[in-house]
Amino acid sequence: MSKESRSAGDVEVNPLTPDRWPDLELLFGPNGAVAGCWCMWFRQTAAEFDRLHGEQNRRSLKAIVDAGEVPGLLAYAGGQPVGWCAVAPRTDYGRIERSRILNAPGNESAWAVVCFYIARHHRQLGVGSALLRAAVAHALSRGARVVEGYPVDPREGRVSSGSAFTGLAAMFREAGFQEVARHSAGRPIMRYVAS
């Protein structure tokens, strides 16, 4: 099947567990997805990130996984890892609590979807949407009643992949999220509330 005809229906999503760690390393590559982040940016202060990006962040995320926590989900197509989505209790992401733009009062027990990373040749094929739906299901299966997201909402045109790492508002709307606050023109706070 060609890349153009592949859809999210061809994507399998699994939690990141210790046995899948090599798949995350393959997906993220030697740079840890972007700038040595290893999906630790939302878990750290700015000073911690500046000091720890790169190998220290890789070790920090691996320690979370090795401790039995599931910090996110991996998407596979054709048996290869093609996408990542970070999802965990909002309290795991201190940067949200400290942010004037991302923090909305209420539902402190919410889970949060904070980051997506899709392999270049699998972007715009529905992988992000498949990961978001799986992230909601994952959070609800662990007792969440509310799942929060912080996507970008472009006013016009396209958004660079580097700017869209938190997802796009349209993708969240399609997954049943509602906007609950907007402290910045292009960055709504959106919530999925279990019925």
C-alpha positions in Angstrom: 0.0 0.0 0.0 1.4 3.4 -0.9 2.0 6.1 1.6 -0.7 8.2 0.0 -3.4 5.6 0.4 -2.5 4.5 4.0 -4.8 5.7 6.7 -5.0 5.6 10.4 -6.8 2.3 10.1 -3.4 0.7 9.4 -2.0 2.0 12.7 -1.7 -0.1 15.8 -1.2 1.7 19.1 0.5 0.3 22.2 1.6 1.6 25.6 5.3 2.3 26.0 6.6 -0.5 28.2 10.2 -1.6 28.9 10.1 -4.2 26.1 9.1 -1.4 23.6 11.8 1.0 24.7 14.0 0.1 21.7 11.1 1.1 19.4 10.9 4.5 21.0 14.7 5.0 20.6 14.4 4.0 16.9 11.5 6.5 16.4 13.2 9.4 18.3 16.6 8.8 16.9 19.8 10.0 18.4 18.4 13.5 19.0 15.6 12.3 21.2 12.9 13.5 18.8 13.7 17.2 18.9 16.7 18.9 20.6 17.3 16.1 23.1 13.8 16.5 24.6 13.0 12.8 25.0 9.5 14.1 25.9 10.7 15.5 29.2 10.0 19.2 28.5 6.6 19.3 30.2 8.0 17.4 33.2 10.8 19.8 33.8 11.4 23.5 34.6 13.1 25.6 32.0 16.4 25.4 34.0 16.2 21.7 34.3 15.6 21.2 30.6 18.5 23.5 29.7 20.7 21.4 32.0 19.4 17.9 31.3 18.4 17.8 27.6 20.0 15.0 25.6 21.3 11.9 27.3 20.1 12.9 30.8 16.6 13.3 29.5 16.8 9.9 27.7 17.9 8.3 31.0 15.1 10.1 32.9 12.4 8.9 30.5 13.8 5.4 30.5 13.7 5.4 34.4 10.0 6.2 34.3 9.4 3.4 31.9 11.6 0.9 33.8 9.7 1.8 37.0 6.5 0.4 35.4 4.8 3.7 34.5 3.4 4.3 31.0 4.3 7.8 30.0 2.8 7.5 26.6 1.8 5.4 23.6 3.6 4.3 20.4 2.0 4.0 17.0 3.1 1.3 14.6 2.5 0.9 10.9 3.8 -2.3 9.2 5.4 -3.4 12.5 7.6 -0.2 12.6 7.2 2.6 15.2 5.9 5.7 13.4 4.4 7.9 16.2 4.4 8.8 19.8 2.0 10.5 22.1 2.7 11.5 25.7 -0.3 11.0 28.1 -0.2 10.9 31.9 -1.9 12.5 34.9 -1.7 16.3 34.6 0.1 16.4 37.9 3.1 14.7 36.2 3.6 17.8 34.1 4.6 20.6 36.4 5.1 23.0 33.4 1.3 23.0 32.9 0.7 24.0 36.5 3.2 26.9 36.3 2.0 28.1 32.9 -0.3 31.2 32.5 -1.2 30.0 29.0 -1.8 26.2 29.6 -3.2 26.1 33.1 -7.0 26.2 33.5 -8.6 25.9 36.9 -10.6 22.9 37.8 -10.2 19.2 37.1 -6.8 18.9 38.8 -7.3 15.1 38.6 -7.4 15.3 34.8 -5.0 13.4 32.6 -3.1 15.4 29.9 -2.1 14.8 26.3 1.0 17.0 25.9 3.1 15.8 23.0 3.0 14.1 19.6 6.0 13.0 17.5 5.2 11.5 14.1 7.9 10.1 11.8 8.3 12.4 8.8 6.9 10.0 6.2 3.9 9.2 8.3 2.6 12.8 8.9 -0.8 13.9 7.7 -1.9 10.3 7.4 -4.1 10.1 10.6 -1.4 8.8 12.9 -1.9 11.7 15.3 -5.6 11.2 15.4 -5.2 7.5 16.1 -2.8 8.3 18.9 -5.2 10.8 20.4 -8.1 8.4 20.4 -5.9 5.8 22.0 -4.6 8.3 24.6 -8.2 9.1 25.7 -9.0 5.4 25.9 -5.8 4.7 27.9 -6.5 7.5 30.4 -10.1 6.4 30.9 -9.1 2.8 31.4 -6.9 4.1 34.3 -9.7 5.9 36.0 -9.5 9.4 34.4 -12.8 11.2 33.9 -11.3 14.2 32.2 -8.5 14.3 29.6 -7.0 17.6 28.7 -5.0 18.9 25.7 -3.2 22.1 24.7 -3.2 22.1 20.9 -2.4 24.9 18.5 -5.2 26.5 16.6 -3.8 28.1 13.5 -5.6 31.2 12.3 -4.8 30.5 8.7 -2.6 28.2 6.6 -0.5 25.4 7.8 1.6 25.0 11.0 5.1 23.7 11.0 5.5 20.2 12.5 7.8 21.7 15.1 5.0 24.1 16.2 2.4 21.4 16.2 4.0 19.0 18.7 1.0 19.5 21.1 -1.4 18.6 18.3 -3.9 20.6 16.3 -7.2 21.9 17.7 -9.2 20.4 14.9 -7.9 17.0 15.7 -8.9 17.4 19.3 -12.4 18.6 18.3 -12.8 15.6 16.1 -11.9 13.3 19.1 -14.7 14.9 21.2 -12.7 17.6 23.1 -14.3 20.9 23.9 -12.5 24.2 24.4 -12.7 25.3 28.1 -10.2 28.2 28.1 -8.0 30.3 25.9 -5.3 32.5 27.4 -3.5 32.9 24.1 -5.0 33.5 20.7 -3.6 30.3 19.1 -3.6 27.9 22.0 -6.9 26.7 23.4 -7.1 24.4 26.5 -9.4 21.6 25.5 -11.0 18.8 27.6 -12.6 15.5 26.9 -15.1 14.7 29.7 -16.2 11.0 30.0 -20.0 10.6 30.0 
